[in-house]
Every structure is written in C-alpha cells, then in structure tokens.
Amino acid sequence: MLCVAQPAAAQAMFPLLGFVNDEQATGPSVVHSSYQGANNAAAASAGHSQQRIQLEPSQLYAGLQAVSLAPASQGADRSAGPNLELLLKEATEAYRAGDYSRALALCQAVSAALPNRADVLLLMGAICYQLKDFQQCIAYNDRCILIDPNLAEAHANLANALQQLGNIDMAIVYYQSALRLKPFFTDAYNNMASALVAKGLIPEAMDCYMQALRVNPRLVDVHNNLGDLWRAQVRIQTLC
C-alpha cells in the first residue's frame, strides 16, 4: 500500500491516521528538471524498469509534520495576504470533501501569486495523485524539490507516483533520497518495501518493514504487510 504525504495545511483537516482508498491510473507525460537529472543518472548506471505492476489499492496518509503553511524556502514570497491564505484553507477543505478539481483550481490561484510556496506545490501534487494524474503529480513534486531540495515528503510523493506508473527503479531512488533526508520516515520505508517486492527483492523489502517498525512498533499496516511476506515465503519454501 502506498502513503501520500500531505502538507500541514491539509494535516489540520485530517486525523493523523486517516486513510482514503485510491486506485491505479495514468496521466499525460510531463517531466521536469530534477526528476530528469535523476532519471538520466539512474539510466546511465543501471537502467530502469519499464514493467507495469498491479499494486494494492493506494492509500492516503495525512500525518505529515515537516511542511508548514509558511514558505518552505528563502526565496518564497512572504507577502501572502489573508485572501490567499483563505483560498488555501478552502482548498484543503475541498480536498477533504473529495472535490479534487476545485481544490486544485484554488491551489493554482494561490500558486500563481506565490509560485515558490513549496507547501502549496506539495498539496497540488497530492491532489493530482488523487485525480490519477501521476505525471502531473511528478511535475509538481519536482518543482517542490527544486524550491526545497530537503523536503523529504516531496521526494517520497514523487516516488509514489513513479511506482504507480511502473517506474520501480526510479521510485526506489526517490524513496532512498527521502530516507536520507528523514531517516525515521516510516511511510517511505513502507512504500519502498512495496517497490522492492515488485522487483522480487523480498529480503530487502522485509528489512524496510522492520526499519519502519523499529521507528514505530504500532504500525498495524506494516505488521500486516510483513506478515504477508513471511506467509508468502513459507508457501514458496513449501512448494520447493
């Protein structure tokens, strides 16, 4: 299962462990600079997988704490007036209500006035994820990373979209970068494990689940995922 990190603007609107079911889809081709650079580097070193995979229904995690409504970079415009903040609040409310098209339109209005607001771009990426527009999700998170390269949630969300599109190798690259920036990021461990399973790297996937449980032993979904892997391994060994 995949977890999409959300900005603090949305966090206030959701319970910490609120999940929303999602399904796999595709979107138009959009590639931006930070993603293109990483993609070229990975292709030069090892190539990347083009296989499409059947993932479990994705889920939305609203427990992000690292991104606030304040501009996330020194270059961000700090002159946002109450009207823009009201629009952003309305966008999060629309997102909560499942009105993703309206939420995106409101965010775009804010982003047009404040293009360097990384939290707005992060929310726009999450909205596009829910709209099944994974390529545009990649584009927004890519812009977010260009503004704030240390924003682990943007790296992880970009990885989630890549995994939905079947680009597993590049997804793992971005999960790894998210974990370098935020070593206790349990969602990134959990989601990277699903990518490793898709590549047949079962021991590595189990290690990711264990890392997440070392951070938080109460993660029920991670326990379930790890248990499923153990049971699958036992069945395979039984058949051999």
Sequence and secondary structure as in RCSB ss.txt:
>XXXX:A:sequence
MLCVAQPAAAQAMFPLLGFVNDEQATGPSVVHSSYQGANNAAAASAGHSQQRIQLEPSQLYAGLQAVSLAPASQG
ADRSAGPNLELLLKEATEAYRAGDYSRALALCQAVSAALPNRADVLLLMGAICYQLKDFQQCIAYNDRCILIDPN
LAEAHANLANALQQLGNIDMAIVYYQSALRLKPFFTDAYNNMASALVAKGLIPEAMDCYMQALRVNPRLVDVHNN
LGDLWRAQVRIQTLC
>XXXX:A:secstr
  EE   HHHHTTS TT   B           HHHHHHHHHHHHHT            EE     S  SS SSTT
S     HHHHHHHHHHHHHHHTT HHHHHHHHHHHHHH TT HHHHHHHHHHHHHTT HHHHHHHHHHHHHH TT
 HHHHHHHHHHHHHTT HHHHHHHHHHHHHH TT HHHHHHHHHHHHHTT HHHHHHHHHHHHHH TT HHHHHH
HHHHHHHHHHHHHH 
